[in-house]
Amino acid sequence: MPDDSRISQVSDTALMVAACRALETKRPDGMIRDPFAERLAGERGIAIAQALPDVEVMCFGVGMRSRFLDDLLTHALSTYAIETVVSIGAGLDTRPWRMKLPAHLRWIELDFPEILDYKGKLMASAAPACRIERMAADLNDAAQRRRIYSALDTGTGLMIVEGVLPYLPEATVESLARESATESRFRYCLLDMTSSEFIRRSGAHRAVQHVRDATGINGDRIREILERYGWTALQRRSYISDVFEIAGERIMKIVQSRSGAGATPPPRDDMSGVYLMGRA
């Protein structure tokens, strides 16, 4: 069973991420529009976010990740015959309520029961665009992972692991990659990956470092593990090149504000970004 203090930390992180989406939504040049984020973040989440030393950078990063994942999800659902989406570590994500999704789509939210209960109460009055189910599970438990796979008894599935894999033990990441490729009906996966170099230069993950597992790994290693088990990149949105097309002026201001201490931006060919991956 997961440690209670760790659940509390993860819950605070979920509130903080929702608050970042809320703050980004209020900006005229915000990367994301989430009308439910402020409701879910609450006063506690907003306070946690506003206390961050680099709150604008964090909000921009969360908004960028959300926007790119939205784009690739829309592409995947319009291109492939996907019947079920499983959002692993769903947290306070609101895609089933704020995006235009097929009404017949089956969407399963997976997280700790405390987070699912909290979200369920606050979103009870909002109508989702598709069919919503919730499942409590601990990804570090092999039996509980297999419950996820067995939930896809028919049809083709896509799993979303947004902001999750770097905070899991390496052994769990490897098991999830292997089992989802060999024991499930998952054919597609949406995830974000940041390289060690990107993290070093940008300070990414600094605000949530306390919930990372001691054996947690970065995007370079995550991609290597996924590719070993047959997952290949179908589409990508780069955190370096693609972001300049929609927020070039803002990202330059952020880079310039952080370059006073001699920091340099990651190279343009850095692998960091949001990926749609598939397997044969």
Protein Blocks (a to p, Z undefined) as FASTA:
>chain_A
ZZfklmmmmmmmmmmmmmmmmmmmmpmkbcbdcfklmmmnommlmmmmmmpmblmlmmmm
mmmmmmmmmmmmmmmmmmpccfbdcdehkljafklmmpccdfklccdddddfklmmmmmm
mmmmpccfbdcddddddfklmklmmmmmmmmmgcjdddddehklmmpcfklmmmmmmmmm
mmccbfbdcdddddfklmmmnopoklmmmmpcfkbccfklmmmmmmmnopacfbdcdfkl
mmmmmmmmmmmmmmmmmmmnopacddfkbcbdcdddddZZ
